[in-house]
Amino acid sequence: MKVKTLSEAIAQIPAGSSVAFGGNTMHRVPVAAVKELIVQQKTIRVIKSAGSLEVDALCAAGLAQDITFAYIGYENFGLAPFFRRAAEQGKSILHEHT
Protein backbone atom coordinates (compact mmCIF):
# COMPACT_ATOMS: atom_id res chain seq x y z
CA MET A 1 0.00 0.00 0.00
CA LYS A 2 1.36 3.40 -0.97
CA VAL A 3 0.89 6.37 1.33
CA LYS A 4 -0.14 9.55 -0.48
CA THR A 5 -0.23 13.16 0.53
CA LEU A 6 -3.62 14.85 0.72
CA SER A 7 -2.72 16.83 -2.39
CA GLU A 8 -1.95 13.61 -4.30
CA ALA A 9 -5.18 11.98 -3.11
CA ILE A 10 -7.32 14.98 -4.14
CA ALA A 11 -5.54 15.10 -7.52
CA GLN A 12 -6.93 11.61 -8.25
CA ILE A 13 -10.54 12.79 -7.94
CA PRO A 14 -11.89 13.42 -11.45
CA ALA A 15 -13.84 16.64 -12.03
CA GLY A 16 -17.58 16.02 -11.67
CA SER A 17 -17.13 13.20 -9.15
CA SER A 18 -19.56 12.71 -6.27
CA VAL A 19 -17.80 13.38 -2.96
CA ALA A 20 -19.41 12.62 0.41
CA PHE A 21 -18.07 14.46 3.46
CA GLY A 22 -18.07 13.23 7.04
CA GLY A 23 -18.66 15.31 10.13
CA ASN A 24 -21.87 16.97 11.22
CA THR A 25 -22.58 20.67 10.74
CA MET A 26 -19.60 22.49 12.24
CA HIS A 27 -18.08 19.45 13.95
CA ARG A 28 -15.30 17.31 12.42
CA VAL A 29 -15.46 19.11 9.08
CA PRO A 30 -12.69 17.92 6.68
CA VAL A 31 -11.35 21.45 6.16
CA ALA A 32 -7.94 20.42 4.79
CA ALA A 33 -9.55 18.26 2.09
CA VAL A 34 -11.99 21.03 1.15
CA LYS A 35 -9.16 23.55 0.98
CA GLU A 36 -7.22 21.23 -1.34
CA LEU A 37 -10.29 20.77 -3.57
CA ILE A 38 -10.47 24.56 -3.84
CA VAL A 39 -6.73 24.92 -4.51
CA GLN A 40 -6.98 22.33 -7.29
CA GLN A 41 -10.24 23.86 -8.59
CA LYS A 42 -12.11 20.54 -8.57
CA THR A 43 -15.77 20.91 -9.58
CA ILE A 44 -17.66 18.19 -7.70
CA ARG A 45 -21.05 16.83 -6.71
CA VAL A 46 -21.34 17.23 -2.94
CA ILE A 47 -23.14 14.76 -0.68
CA LYS A 48 -23.63 15.93 2.89
CA SER A 49 -26.43 15.31 5.38
CA ALA A 50 -25.80 18.31 7.65
CA GLY A 51 -23.08 20.60 6.38
CA SER A 52 -21.66 24.03 7.06
CA LEU A 53 -18.23 25.40 6.27
CA GLU A 54 -17.24 22.71 3.76
CA VAL A 55 -20.29 23.16 1.52
CA ASP A 56 -20.33 26.94 1.96
CA ALA A 57 -16.64 27.23 0.98
CA LEU A 58 -17.14 25.06 -2.12
CA CYS A 59 -20.14 27.21 -3.11
CA ALA A 60 -18.10 30.39 -2.57
CA ALA A 61 -15.43 28.97 -4.89
CA GLY A 62 -18.07 27.99 -7.47
CA LEU A 63 -17.10 24.32 -7.29
CA ALA A 64 -20.25 22.69 -5.88
CA GLN A 65 -22.14 21.96 -9.09
CA ASP A 66 -24.64 19.59 -7.51
CA ILE A 67 -25.49 19.27 -3.79
CA THR A 68 -27.43 16.50 -2.06
CA PHE A 69 -28.17 17.58 1.51
CA ALA A 70 -30.60 17.77 4.42
CA TYR A 71 -29.33 21.00 6.05
CA ILE A 72 -26.55 23.47 5.26
CA GLY A 73 -25.94 26.20 7.81
CA TYR A 74 -24.07 27.39 10.85
CA GLU A 75 -26.45 26.15 13.56
CA ASN A 76 -27.21 29.11 15.88
CA PHE A 77 -25.38 31.49 13.54
CA GLY A 78 -27.84 31.03 10.66
CA LEU A 79 -27.82 29.82 7.10
CA ALA A 80 -24.66 29.41 5.04
CA PRO A 81 -24.55 32.60 2.91
CA PHE A 82 -22.64 31.28 -0.11
CA PHE A 83 -24.76 28.12 -0.22
CA ARG A 84 -27.89 30.26 -0.06
CA ARG A 85 -26.62 32.54 -2.84
CA ALA A 86 -25.76 29.52 -5.03
CA ALA A 87 -29.26 28.16 -4.44
CA GLU A 88 -31.03 31.46 -5.14
CA GLN A 89 -29.01 32.14 -8.28
CA GLY A 90 -29.28 28.59 -9.62
CA LYS A 91 -25.50 28.08 -9.58
CA SER A 92 -25.84 24.63 -7.99
CA ILE A 93 -28.34 21.86 -8.60
CA LEU A 94 -29.92 21.04 -5.23
CA HIS A 95 -31.34 17.75 -3.96
CA GLU A 96 -32.84 18.36 -0.53
CA HIS A 97 -33.53 15.28 1.65
CA THR A 98 -35.05 16.04 5.03
Biopython code that builds the backbone (N, CA, C, O; Angstrom):
import numpy as np
from Bio.PDB.StructureBuilder import StructureBuilder

atoms = [
    (1, "MET", "N", (0.840, -1.168, 0.000)),
    (1, "MET", "CA", (0.000, 0.000, 0.000)),
    (1, "MET", "C", (0.889, 1.237, 0.000)),
    (1, "MET", "O", (1.827, 1.338, 0.791)),
    (2, "LYS", "N", (0.591, 2.165, -0.882)),
    (2, "LYS", "CA", (1.356, 3.400, -0.975)),
    (2, "LYS", "C", (0.653, 4.509, -0.199)),
    (2, "LYS", "O", (-0.555, 4.709, -0.333)),
    (3, "VAL", "N", (1.413, 5.215, 0.602)),
    (3, "VAL", "CA", (0.887, 6.365, 1.334)),
    (3, "VAL", "C", (0.978, 7.582, 0.430)),
    (3, "VAL", "O", (2.009, 7.820, -0.200)),
    (4, "LYS", "N", (-0.106, 8.356, 0.367)),
    (4, "LYS", "CA", (-0.138, 9.551, -0.477)),
    (4, "LYS", "C", (-0.366, 10.783, 0.381)),
    (4, "LYS", "O", (-0.929, 10.712, 1.473)),
    (5, "THR", "N", (0.080, 11.900, -0.137)),
    (5, "THR", "CA", (-0.235, 13.158, 0.531)),
    (5, "THR", "C", (-1.684, 13.499, 0.226)),
    (5, "THR", "O", (-2.279, 12.931, -0.690)),
    (6, "LEU", "N", (-2.250, 14.416, 0.982)),
    (6, "LEU", "CA", (-3.619, 14.852, 0.724)),
    (6, "LEU", "C", (-3.721, 15.455, -0.669)),
    (6, "LEU", "O", (-4.698, 15.213, -1.378)),
    (7, "SER", "N", (-2.743, 16.221, -1.060)),
    (7, "SER", "CA", (-2.721, 16.828, -2.388)),
    (7, "SER", "C", (-2.751, 15.764, -3.483)),
    (7, "SER", "O", (-3.478, 15.908, -4.466)),
    (8, "GLU", "N", (-1.972, 14.704, -3.321)),
    (8, "GLU", "CA", (-1.955, 13.610, -4.303)),
    (8, "GLU", "C", (-3.301, 12.890, -4.347)),
    (8, "GLU", "O", (-3.793, 12.539, -5.420)),
    (9, "ALA", "N", (-3.886, 12.675, -3.181)),
    (9, "ALA", "CA", (-5.183, 11.984, -3.114)),
    (9, "ALA", "C", (-6.272, 12.809, -3.800)),
    (9, "ALA", "O", (-7.065, 12.266, -4.569)),
    (10, "ILE", "N", (-6.319, 14.099, -3.532)),
    (10, "ILE", "CA", (-7.316, 14.980, -4.144)),
    (10, "ILE", "C", (-7.097, 15.060, -5.650)),
    (10, "ILE", "O", (-8.061, 15.141, -6.411)),
    (11, "ALA", "N", (-5.853, 15.040, -6.083)),
    (11, "ALA", "CA", (-5.538, 15.103, -7.517)),
    (11, "ALA", "C", (-6.135, 13.912, -8.270)),
    (11, "ALA", "O", (-6.384, 14.018, -9.471)),
    (12, "GLN", "N", (-6.368, 12.795, -7.605)),
    (12, "GLN", "CA", (-6.929, 11.606, -8.254)),
    (12, "GLN", "C", (-8.450, 11.661, -8.405)),
    (12, "GLN", "O", (-9.034, 10.791, -9.050)),
    (13, "ILE", "N", (-9.089, 12.658, -7.825)),
    (13, "ILE", "CA", (-10.544, 12.786, -7.943)),
    (13, "ILE", "C", (-10.863, 13.473, -9.268)),
    (13, "ILE", "O", (-10.485, 14.628, -9.462)),
    (14, "PRO", "N", (-11.545, 12.791, -10.177)),
    (14, "PRO", "CA", (-11.888, 13.423, -11.455)),
    (14, "PRO", "C", (-12.931, 14.529, -11.263)),
    (14, "PRO", "O", (-13.798, 14.424, -10.395)),
    (15, "ALA", "N", (-12.846, 15.572, -12.062)),
    (15, "ALA", "CA", (-13.844, 16.637, -12.029)),
    (15, "ALA", "C", (-15.218, 16.026, -12.262)),
    (15, "ALA", "O", (-15.370, 15.125, -13.087)),
    (16, "GLY", "N", (-16.216, 16.517, -11.536)),
    (16, "GLY", "CA", (-17.578, 16.020, -11.670)),
    (16, "GLY", "C", (-17.889, 14.818, -10.800)),
    (16, "GLY", "O", (-19.010, 14.309, -10.829)),
    (17, "SER", "N", (-16.915, 14.354, -10.026)),
    (17, "SER", "CA", (-17.134, 13.202, -9.150)),
    (17, "SER", "C", (-18.070, 13.558, -8.006)),
    (17, "SER", "O", (-18.173, 14.719, -7.610)),
    (18, "SER", "N", (-18.753, 12.541, -7.478)),
    (18, "SER", "CA", (-19.555, 12.707, -6.267)),
    (18, "SER", "C", (-18.641, 12.497, -5.070)),
    (18, "SER", "O", (-17.942, 11.488, -4.984)),
    (19, "VAL", "N", (-18.648, 13.454, -4.148)),
    (19, "VAL", "CA", (-17.797, 13.379, -2.962)),
    (19, "VAL", "C", (-18.674, 13.552, -1.723)),
    (19, "VAL", "O", (-19.354, 14.567, -1.574)),
    (20, "ALA", "N", (-18.652, 12.559, -0.838)),
    (20, "ALA", "CA", (-19.405, 12.621, 0.414)),
    (20, "ALA", "C", (-18.449, 13.024, 1.532)),
    (20, "ALA", "O", (-17.344, 12.493, 1.643)),
    (21, "PHE", "N", (-18.890, 13.966, 2.354)),
    (21, "PHE", "CA", (-18.070, 14.456, 3.455)),
    (21, "PHE", "C", (-18.605, 13.955, 4.780)),
    (21, "PHE", "O", (-19.817, 13.872, 4.981)),
    (22, "GLY", "N", (-17.693, 13.620, 5.685)),
    (22, "GLY", "CA", (-18.070, 13.233, 7.037)),
    (22, "GLY", "C", (-18.257, 14.461, 7.910)),
    (22, "GLY", "O", (-18.252, 15.593, 7.429)),
    (23, "GLY", "N", (-18.420, 14.218, 9.189)),
    (23, "GLY", "CA", (-18.661, 15.306, 10.129)),
    (23, "GLY", "C", (-20.135, 15.673, 10.152)),
    (23, "GLY", "O", (-20.930, 15.177, 9.354)),
    (24, "ASN", "N", (-20.480, 16.547, 11.075)),
    (24, "ASN", "CA", (-21.867, 16.965, 11.219)),
    (24, "ASN", "C", (-21.904, 18.445, 11.532)),
    (24, "ASN", "O", (-21.344, 18.882, 12.538)),
    (25, "THR", "N", (-22.548, 19.210, 10.697)),
    (25, "THR", "CA", (-22.583, 20.673, 10.736)),
    (25, "THR", "C", (-21.169, 21.211, 10.943)),
    (25, "THR", "O", (-20.314, 21.026, 10.077)),
    (26, "MET", "N", (-20.907, 21.865, 12.057)),
    (26, "MET", "CA", (-19.597, 22.494, 12.244)),
    (26, "MET", "C", (-18.603, 21.609, 13.009)),
    (26, "MET", "O", (-17.552, 22.086, 13.437)),
    (27, "HIS", "N", (-18.925, 20.349, 13.177)),
    (27, "HIS", "CA", (-18.077, 19.448, 13.952)),
    (27, "HIS", "C", (-17.407, 18.418, 13.040)),
    (27, "HIS", "O", (-18.070, 17.765, 12.234)),
    (28, "ARG", "N", (-16.104, 18.282, 13.175)),
    (28, "ARG", "CA", (-15.300, 17.306, 12.424)),
    (28, "ARG", "C", (-15.382, 17.514, 10.911)),
    (28, "ARG", "O", (-15.419, 16.553, 10.143)),
    (29, "VAL", "N", (-15.410, 18.766, 10.502)),
    (29, "VAL", "CA", (-15.458, 19.110, 9.081)),
    (29, "VAL", "C", (-14.074, 18.871, 8.462)),
    (29, "VAL", "O", (-13.074, 19.302, 9.037)),
    (30, "PRO", "N", (-13.987, 18.204, 7.316)),
    (30, "PRO", "CA", (-12.694, 17.918, 6.677)),
    (30, "PRO", "C", (-12.139, 19.151, 5.948)),
    (30, "PRO", "O", (-12.064, 19.175, 4.719)),
    (31, "VAL", "N", (-11.758, 20.154, 6.712)),
    (31, "VAL", "CA", (-11.347, 21.447, 6.161)),
    (31, "VAL", "C", (-10.135, 21.333, 5.244)),
    (31, "VAL", "O", (-10.101, 21.971, 4.192)),
    (32, "ALA", "N", (-9.157, 20.546, 5.616)),
    (32, "ALA", "CA", (-7.943, 20.424, 4.791)),
    (32, "ALA", "C", (-8.282, 19.844, 3.416)),
    (32, "ALA", "O", (-7.745, 20.296, 2.404)),
    (33, "ALA", "N", (-9.162, 18.855, 3.374)),
    (33, "ALA", "CA", (-9.548, 18.261, 2.087)),
    (33, "ALA", "C", (-10.332, 19.258, 1.239)),
    (33, "ALA", "O", (-10.134, 19.335, 0.026)),
    (34, "VAL", "N", (-11.213, 20.015, 1.869)),
    (34, "VAL", "CA", (-11.990, 21.027, 1.149)),
    (34, "VAL", "C", (-11.062, 22.109, 0.610)),
    (34, "VAL", "O", (-11.202, 22.548, -0.532)),
    (35, "LYS", "N", (-10.121, 22.532, 1.432)),
    (35, "LYS", "CA", (-9.156, 23.549, 0.984)),
    (35, "LYS", "C", (-8.387, 23.044, -0.236)),
    (35, "LYS", "O", (-8.174, 23.792, -1.190)),
    (36, "GLU", "N", (-7.977, 21.793, -0.207)),
    (36, "GLU", "CA", (-7.224, 21.231, -1.339)),
    (36, "GLU", "C", (-8.097, 21.109, -2.585)),
    (36, "GLU", "O", (-7.611, 21.324, -3.695)),
    (37, "LEU", "N", (-9.369, 20.770, -2.425)),
    (37, "LEU", "CA", (-10.291, 20.767, -3.568)),
    (37, "LEU", "C", (-10.374, 22.162, -4.191)),
    (37, "LEU", "O", (-10.418, 22.299, -5.413)),
    (38, "ILE", "N", (-10.396, 23.179, -3.356)),
    (38, "ILE", "CA", (-10.466, 24.565, -3.845)),
    (38, "ILE", "C", (-9.157, 24.959, -4.521)),
    (38, "ILE", "O", (-9.174, 25.576, -5.586)),
    (39, "VAL", "N", (-8.037, 24.613, -3.921)),
    (39, "VAL", "CA", (-6.732, 24.924, -4.511)),
    (39, "VAL", "C", (-6.609, 24.291, -5.900)),
    (39, "VAL", "O", (-6.110, 24.913, -6.837)),
    (40, "GLN", "N", (-7.074, 23.038, -6.012)),
    (40, "GLN", "CA", (-6.976, 22.327, -7.292)),
    (40, "GLN", "C", (-8.153, 22.621, -8.230)),
    (40, "GLN", "O", (-8.217, 22.096, -9.342)),
    (41, "GLN", "N", (-9.079, 23.464, -7.769)),
    (41, "GLN", "CA", (-10.239, 23.863, -8.590)),
    (41, "GLN", "C", (-11.023, 22.666, -9.116)),
    (41, "GLN", "O", (-11.320, 22.581, -10.308)),
    (42, "LYS", "N", (-11.355, 21.738, -8.212)),
    (42, "LYS", "CA", (-12.114, 20.541, -8.572)),
    (42, "LYS", "C", (-13.613, 20.817, -8.468)),
    (42, "LYS", "O", (-14.124, 21.048, -7.372)),
    (43, "THR", "N", (-14.312, 20.794, -9.583)),
    (43, "THR", "CA", (-15.767, 20.911, -9.583)),
    (43, "THR", "C", (-16.325, 19.537, -9.235)),
    (43, "THR", "O", (-16.009, 18.544, -9.891)),
    (44, "ILE", "N", (-17.171, 19.487, -8.184)),
    (44, "ILE", "CA", (-17.657, 18.190, -7.702)),
    (44, "ILE", "C", (-19.157, 18.217, -7.428)),
    (44, "ILE", "O", (-19.795, 19.270, -7.395)),
    (45, "ARG", "N", (-19.691, 17.013, -7.232)),
    (45, "ARG", "CA", (-21.049, 16.827, -6.710)),
    (45, "ARG", "C", (-20.878, 16.538, -5.224)),
    (45, "ARG", "O", (-20.177, 15.598, -4.848)),
    (46, "VAL", "N", (-21.508, 17.332, -4.391)),
    (46, "VAL", "CA", (-21.342, 17.227, -2.942)),
    (46, "VAL", "C", (-22.487, 16.421, -2.342)),
    (46, "VAL", "O", (-23.651, 16.625, -2.688)),
    (47, "ILE", "N", (-22.145, 15.503, -1.440)),
    (47, "ILE", "CA", (-23.145, 14.756, -0.682)),
    (47, "ILE", "C", (-22.858, 15.009, 0.800)),
    (47, "ILE", "O", (-21.777, 14.695, 1.300)),
    (48, "LYS", "N", (-23.835, 15.577, 1.481)),
    (48, "LYS", "CA", (-23.633, 15.927, 2.894)),
    (48, "LYS", "C", (-24.978, 15.989, 3.594)),
    (48, "LYS", "O", (-25.872, 16.701, 3.137)),
    (49, "SER", "N", (-25.145, 15.262, 4.688)),
    (49, "SER", "CA", (-26.431, 15.307, 5.385)),
    (49, "SER", "C", (-26.623, 16.650, 6.078)),
    (49, "SER", "O", (-27.608, 17.340, 5.817)),
    (50, "ALA", "N", (-25.713, 17.026, 6.943)),
    (50, "ALA", "CA", (-25.801, 18.308, 7.650)),
    (50, "ALA", "C", (-24.441, 18.997, 7.539)),
    (50, "ALA", "O", (-23.498, 18.652, 8.250)),
    (51, "GLY", "N", (-24.358, 19.952, 6.657)),
    (51, "GLY", "CA", (-23.083, 20.599, 6.383)),
    (51, "GLY", "C", (-23.038, 22.051, 6.802)),
    (51, "GLY", "O", (-24.052, 22.641, 7.175)),
    (52, "SER", "N", (-21.853, 22.613, 6.736)),
    (52, "SER", "CA", (-21.665, 24.027, 7.063)),
    (52, "SER", "C", (-20.516, 24.575, 6.238)),
    (52, "SER", "O", (-20.663, 24.823, 5.042)),
    (53, "LEU", "N", (-19.389, 24.760, 6.872)),
    (53, "LEU", "CA", (-18.228, 25.397, 6.269)),
    (53, "LEU", "C", (-17.782, 24.732, 4.972)),
    (53, "LEU", "O", (-17.463, 25.421, 4.003)),
    (54, "GLU", "N", (-17.756, 23.399, 4.942)),
    (54, "GLU", "CA", (-17.244, 22.706, 3.761)),
    (54, "GLU", "C", (-18.093, 22.990, 2.530)),
    (54, "GLU", "O", (-17.551, 23.280, 1.463)),
    (55, "VAL", "N", (-19.406, 22.914, 2.658)),
    (55, "VAL", "CA", (-20.293, 23.165, 1.521)),
    (55, "VAL", "C", (-20.296, 24.651, 1.171)),
    (55, "VAL", "O", (-20.270, 25.016, -0.004)),
    (56, "ASP", "N", (-20.326, 25.499, 2.188)),
    (56, "ASP", "CA", (-20.333, 26.945, 1.960)),
    (56, "ASP", "C", (-19.067, 27.393, 1.232)),
    (56, "ASP", "O", (-19.140, 28.217, 0.320)),
    (57, "ALA", "N", (-17.909, 26.861, 1.622)),
    (57, "ALA", "CA", (-16.642, 27.228, 0.975)),
    (57, "ALA", "C", (-16.612, 26.764, -0.481)),
    (57, "ALA", "O", (-16.143, 27.495, -1.354)),
    (58, "LEU", "N", (-17.107, 25.558, -0.745)),
    (58, "LEU", "CA", (-17.143, 25.062, -2.123)),
    (58, "LEU", "C", (-18.112, 25.883, -2.979)),
    (58, "LEU", "O", (-17.858, 26.104, -4.163)),
    (59, "CYS", "N", (-19.207, 26.330, -2.391)),
    (59, "CYS", "CA", (-20.137, 27.214, -3.107)),
    (59, "CYS", "C", (-19.488, 28.565, -3.374)),
    (59, "CYS", "O", (-19.632, 29.117, -4.465)),
    (60, "ALA", "N", (-18.781, 29.097, -2.395)),
    (60, "ALA", "CA", (-18.096, 30.391, -2.569)),
    (60, "ALA", "C", (-17.081, 30.317, -3.699)),
    (60, "ALA", "O", (-16.889, 31.286, -4.434)),
    (61, "ALA", "N", (-16.434, 29.166, -3.836)),
    (61, "ALA", "CA", (-15.431, 28.970, -4.888)),
    (61, "ALA", "C", (-16.071, 28.591, -6.227)),
    (61, "ALA", "O", (-15.378, 28.502, -7.240)),
    (62, "GLY", "N", (-17.390, 28.369, -6.236)),
    (62, "GLY", "CA", (-18.071, 27.993, -7.470)),
    (62, "GLY", "C", (-17.817, 26.562, -7.906)),
    (62, "GLY", "O", (-17.920, 26.245, -9.091)),
    (63, "LEU", "N", (-17.486, 25.692, -6.955)),
    (63, "LEU", "CA", (-17.097, 24.323, -7.292)),
    (63, "LEU", "C", (-18.136, 23.266, -6.960)),
    (63, "LEU", "O", (-17.983, 22.109, -7.353)),
    (64, "ALA", "N", (-19.193, 23.641, -6.242)),
    (64, "ALA", "CA", (-20.248, 22.690, -5.876)),
    (64, "ALA", "C", (-21.330, 22.739, -6.949)),
    (64, "ALA", "O", (-22.267, 23.531, -6.850)),
    (65, "GLN", "N", (-21.206, 21.899, -7.970)),
    (65, "GLN", "CA", (-22.137, 21.960, -9.090)),
    (65, "GLN", "C", (-23.469, 21.303, -8.766)),
    (65, "GLN", "O", (-24.488, 21.633, -9.372)),
    (66, "ASP", "N", (-23.468, 20.393, -7.833)),
    (66, "ASP", "CA", (-24.645, 19.594, -7.506)),
    (66, "ASP", "C", (-24.522, 19.254, -6.024)),
    (66, "ASP", "O", (-23.476, 18.769, -5.591)),
    (67, "ILE", "N", (-25.575, 19.499, -5.236)),
    (67, "ILE", "CA", (-25.486, 19.274, -3.792)),
    (67, "ILE", "C", (-26.680, 18.453, -3.325)),
    (67, "ILE", "O", (-27.829, 18.847, -3.525)),
    (68, "THR", "N", (-26.404, 17.311, -2.703)),
    (68, "THR", "CA", (-27.433, 16.495, -2.063)),
    (68, "THR", "C", (-27.254, 16.701, -0.561)),
    (68, "THR", "O", (-26.170, 16.464, -0.026)),
    (69, "PHE", "N", (-28.310, 17.142, 0.120)),
    (69, "PHE", "CA", (-28.170, 17.575, 1.508)),
    (69, "PHE", "C", (-29.487, 17.484, 2.261)),
    (69, "PHE", "O", (-30.547, 17.303, 1.662)),
    (70, "ALA", "N", (-29.410, 17.612, 3.584)),
    (70, "ALA", "CA", (-30.595, 17.767, 4.423)),
    (70, "ALA", "C", (-30.607, 19.166, 5.036)),
    (70, "ALA", "O", (-31.665, 19.786, 5.142)),
    (71, "TYR", "N", (-29.444, 19.664, 5.439)),
    (71, "TYR", "CA", (-29.332, 20.995, 6.048)),
    (71, "TYR", "C", (-27.929, 21.531, 5.795)),
    (71, "TYR", "O", (-26.942, 20.813, 5.952)),
    (72, "ILE", "N", (-27.850, 22.806, 5.400)),
    (72, "ILE", "CA", (-26.554, 23.466, 5.256)),
    (72, "ILE", "C", (-26.652, 24.801, 5.992)),
    (72, "ILE", "O", (-27.410, 25.681, 5.583)),
    (73, "GLY", "N", (-25.911, 24.950, 7.043)),
    (73, "GLY", "CA", (-25.942, 26.197, 7.806)),
    (73, "GLY", "C", (-24.987, 26.152, 8.980)),
    (73, "GLY", "O", (-24.270, 25.174, 9.190)),
    (74, "TYR", "N", (-24.994, 27.227, 9.732)),
    (74, "TYR", "CA", (-24.072, 27.389, 10.855)),
    (74, "TYR", "C", (-24.792, 27.330, 12.194)),
    (74, "TYR", "O", (-24.522, 28.134, 13.086)),
    (75, "GLU", "N", (-25.700, 26.383, 12.332)),
    (75, "GLU", "CA", (-26.455, 26.151, 13.558)),
    (75, "GLU", "C", (-27.043, 27.458, 14.093)),
    (75, "GLU", "O", (-27.863, 28.074, 13.412)),
    (76, "ASN", "N", (-26.655, 27.893, 15.273)),
    (76, "ASN", "CA", (-27.214, 29.111, 15.882)),
    (76, "ASN", "C", (-26.825, 30.384, 15.150)),
    (76, "ASN", "O", (-27.404, 31.441, 15.399)),
    (77, "PHE", "N", (-25.855, 30.298, 14.252)),
    (77, "PHE", "CA", (-25.378, 31.488, 13.544)),
    (77, "PHE", "C", (-26.120, 31.725, 12.227)),
    (77, "PHE", "O", (-25.874, 32.731, 11.561)),
    (78, "GLY", "N", (-27.013, 30.827, 11.843)),
    (78, "GLY", "CA", (-27.840, 31.034, 10.658)),
    (78, "GLY", "C", (-27.416, 30.225, 9.452)),
    (78, "GLY", "O", (-26.548, 29.356, 9.523)),
    (79, "LEU", "N", (-28.060, 30.543, 8.346)),
    (79, "LEU", "CA", (-27.818, 29.821, 7.099)),
    (79, "LEU", "C", (-26.433, 30.128, 6.535)),
    (79, "LEU", "O", (-25.831, 31.155, 6.850)),
    (80, "ALA", "N", (-25.950, 29.237, 5.716)),
    (80, "ALA", "CA", (-24.659, 29.409, 5.045)),
    (80, "ALA", "C", (-24.860, 30.381, 3.876)),
    (80, "ALA", "O", (-25.585, 30.050, 2.937)),
    (81, "PRO", "N", (-24.246, 31.561, 3.903)),
    (81, "PRO", "CA", (-24.548, 32.598, 2.913)),
    (81, "PRO", "C", (-24.161, 32.259, 1.473)),
    (81, "PRO", "O", (-24.900, 32.602, 0.550)),
    (82, "PHE", "N", (-23.044, 31.607, 1.262)),
    (82, "PHE", "CA", (-22.635, 31.275, -0.109)),
    (82, "PHE", "C", (-23.476, 30.138, -0.677)),
    (82, "PHE", "O", (-23.789, 30.119, -1.867)),
    (83, "PHE", "N", (-23.841, 29.186, 0.190)),
    (83, "PHE", "CA", (-24.758, 28.123, -0.220)),
    (83, "PHE", "C", (-26.104, 28.730, -0.608)),
    (83, "PHE", "O", (-26.675, 28.384, -1.642)),
    (84, "ARG", "N", (-26.598, 29.627, 0.222)),
    (84, "ARG", "CA", (-27.887, 30.264, -0.059)),
    (84, "ARG", "C", (-27.838, 31.027, -1.385)),
    (84, "ARG", "O", (-28.759, 30.928, -2.196)),
    (85, "ARG", "N", (-26.772, 31.781, -1.599)),
    (85, "ARG", "CA", (-26.621, 32.538, -2.844)),
    (85, "ARG", "C", (-26.569, 31.597, -4.056)),
    (85, "ARG", "O", (-27.189, 31.871, -5.084)),
    (86, "ALA", "N", (-25.832, 30.494, -3.932)),
    (86, "ALA", "CA", (-25.756, 29.522, -5.028)),
    (86, "ALA", "C", (-27.136, 28.938, -5.316)),
    (86, "ALA", "O", (-27.488, 28.714, -6.474)),
    (87, "ALA", "N", (-27.915, 28.694, -4.269)),
    (87, "ALA", "CA", (-29.264, 28.161, -4.437)),
    (87, "ALA", "C", (-30.178, 29.191, -5.099)),
    (87, "ALA", "O", (-30.894, 28.871, -6.048)),
    (88, "GLU", "N", (-30.153, 30.411, -4.603)),
    (88, "GLU", "CA", (-31.032, 31.458, -5.140)),
    (88, "GLU", "C", (-30.700, 31.818, -6.578)),
    (88, "GLU", "O", (-31.593, 32.145, -7.360)),
    (89, "GLN", "N", (-29.431, 31.761, -6.930)),
    (89, "GLN", "CA", (-29.008, 32.142, -8.275)),
    (89, "GLN", "C", (-28.929, 30.963, -9.236)),
    (89, "GLN", "O", (-28.549, 31.130, -10.396)),
    (90, "GLY", "N", (-29.286, 29.768, -8.759)),
    (90, "GLY", "CA", (-29.282, 28.588, -9.622)),
    (90, "GLY", "C", (-27.892, 28.139, -10.038)),
    (90, "GLY", "O", (-27.736, 27.505, -11.082)),
    (91, "LYS", "N", (-26.871, 28.460, -9.234)),
    (91, "LYS", "CA", (-25.497, 28.078, -9.575)),
    (91, "LYS", "C", (-25.192, 26.622, -9.242)),
    (91, "LYS", "O", (-24.238, 26.044, -9.763)),
    (92, "SER", "N", (-26.007, 26.035, -8.373)),
    (92, "SER", "CA", (-25.838, 24.630, -7.995)),
    (92, "SER", "C", (-27.177, 23.930, -8.148)),
    (92, "SER", "O", (-28.226, 24.518, -7.886)),
    (93, "ILE", "N", (-27.140, 22.688, -8.569)),
    (93, "ILE", "CA", (-28.342, 21.858, -8.595)),
    (93, "ILE", "C", (-28.516, 21.288, -7.189)),
    (93, "ILE", "O", (-27.582, 20.708, -6.635)),
    (94, "LEU", "N", (-29.690, 21.449, -6.616)),
    (94, "LEU", "CA", (-29.920, 21.036, -5.232)),
    (94, "LEU", "C", (-30.861, 19.838, -5.160)),
    (94, "LEU", "O", (-31.855, 19.754, -5.881)),
    (95, "HIS", "N", (-30.511, 18.907, -4.258)),
    (95, "HIS", "CA", (-31.336, 17.752, -3.963)),
    (95, "HIS", "C", (-31.508, 17.719, -2.446)),
    (95, "HIS", "O", (-30.633, 17.231, -1.731)),
    (96, "GLU", "N", (-32.618, 18.230, -1.961)),
    (96, "GLU", "CA", (-32.838, 18.357, -0.526)),
    (96, "GLU", "C", (-33.533, 17.103, -0.004)),
    (96, "GLU", "O", (-34.543, 16.675, -0.563)),
    (97, "HIS", "N", (-32.996, 16.512, 1.070)),
    (97, "HIS", "CA", (-33.529, 15.281, 1.647)),
    (97, "HIS", "C", (-33.691, 15.422, 3.153)),
    (97, "HIS", "O", (-32.821, 15.002, 3.915)),
    (98, "THR", "N", (-34.799, 16.011, 3.583)),
    (98, "THR", "CA", (-35.046, 16.044, 5.033)),
    (98, "THR", "C", (-36.193, 15.140, 5.388)),
    (98, "THR", "O", (-36.553, 15.031, 6.560)),
]
sb = StructureBuilder()
sb.init_structure("model")
sb.init_model(0)
sb.init_chain("A")
sb.init_seg("    ")
for serial, (resi, resn, name, xyz) in enumerate(atoms, 1):
    if name == "N":
        sb.init_residue(resn, " ", resi, " ")
    sb.init_atom(name, np.array(xyz, "f"), 0.0, 1.0, " ", f" {name:<3s}", serial, name[0])
structure = sb.get_structure()
